Structures are given as structure tokens and as C-alpha cells.
Amino acid sequence: MSENLNRTLLHQCEIAVRWGDMDAYGHVNNALYMRYLEEARVQFLASIGADMRGNGTDPVIINVGCTFLRPVSYPATVIIKSYVGEIGRSSFMIWYEVSTTDNPDQLCSEGYSKVVWMDHQTGRSVPLPEMIRNAIS
């Protein structure tokens, strides 16, 4: 996570790896990491009071990525730590660290997403709500 030097841990969750998450190589398929990051992000946003019904001004994701460092296989439970950094007028970055409960000090992957507050009627970004800014600052 070298891109983000100023970050604050604001959320952590655990997600059980399902048998069906694995691919033909016997480890969690790369695409599933996006689902894990999404679940961590949704839990985090809900914990700070974000409305995600899509009928007002809500968070949307405009950029997401993941670097895979070591494979994870069933059975396992992943730990996802969500850090906030680079807070702008209408957006902020979330940085993720993924490890497993059996080896929490060794990262399996690192990820990121850029969250932007958007007015769904106009399709334009809007300033972060004060409640959200206070929760992440």
C-alpha cells in the first residue's frame, strides 16, 4: 500500500471463504477478491451512515483495483482491513489489506477503491456530506 502514506484504519471485517470461491487452480478466484472488497466497503459505508439506496446523493465507485500477493484456499476466513486516505471535495480513497485468520500478519492481497458522492438525478458529483466527512476525518 505504498501509494497511500496517510491512512486511517476505520473498519475491519472477516469473510468466510466458500468452496465455490475457488477456481480450477485450487485457490480463491481473482474475481472473488472484488466481491470481498465490495462486502468490506458496504459494511464500512453502512457503519458511517451512508445511504446506498440509489435514489438521492449516494456513494458510487469510480475506480477499483487489487494486487494478489499469495493464494488463499478453502477452508479459510479472510480479514479485510479498510483504511481511508486522500479525502477530497466529493471523494475519498479506501485502501484494503487482505489476510487470513490463520496468518493475519501475512498479506494475501492489497486493494483500493475511489468512492465519490453523486447526485443520482443529475449524474454529477456533490460534496461529501458533513456526517460522512466527520466520520472519515
Buried (B, 14 or more C-beta within 10 A) or exposed (E): BEEBEEBEEBBBBEBEBEEEBBEEEEBBBEEBBBEBBEBBBBBBBEEBEBBEEEEEBBBBEEEBEBEBEEBBEBEBEBBBBBBBBBBEEBBBBBBBBBBBEEEEEEBBBBBBBBBBBBEEEEEEBBEBBEEBBEBBE
